[in-house]
Amino acid sequence: PLTPHIQSTGKTQLPVIEAKSTSRDLIEALRMGIVHDDLVGELTFGREREIGIFKSWLKNDQLGSMFLAGEYGSGKTHLLTYFRHVALENGYAVANIARHSQDTAFWKPNQMYSGIAQSFQYPTSDGRRGDFLGYLSSLADSTTALDQHMYLGGVLQSLRVGELSSLR
């Protein structure tokens, strides 16, 4: 069951989007036993209670983190993929990391950051999904308010003058 945990959080509201994939991508995902991101909205059913809790949580700025737990094979990954879909449809930026391997160990912050940056998506104004570098680029183009930020300031300034084309 889902259990919301109350904690403050910041949410960035962004435009709504639509994404498109090839038929081959969709079939390959189903062959592997997972639902492709672009089909998850149409192929999620029977989880009205959990979906209702998530949508309420998404609308409430006073609620922070949410914890999802369940038995092996109970549909946690599918449900998280659906939640990602709903959040993107509602204009939120999303990122996820897989915690089933040593690739993203909590005690290795660089790996955690890398996992978040690589999976980061946000809805763009033209109906596509942008990545982390695209988000930072649009932020650099739209504001100078973060130029003094100890971590982002230099990155945003470098993006503005064309000195940064990758986050590696």
Beta strands, then each sheet from edge to edge (+ up, - down):
strand 1: 2-4
strand 2: 66-68
strand 3: 122-123
strand 4: 129-130
sheet 1: 1+ 2-
sheet 2: 3+ 4-
end
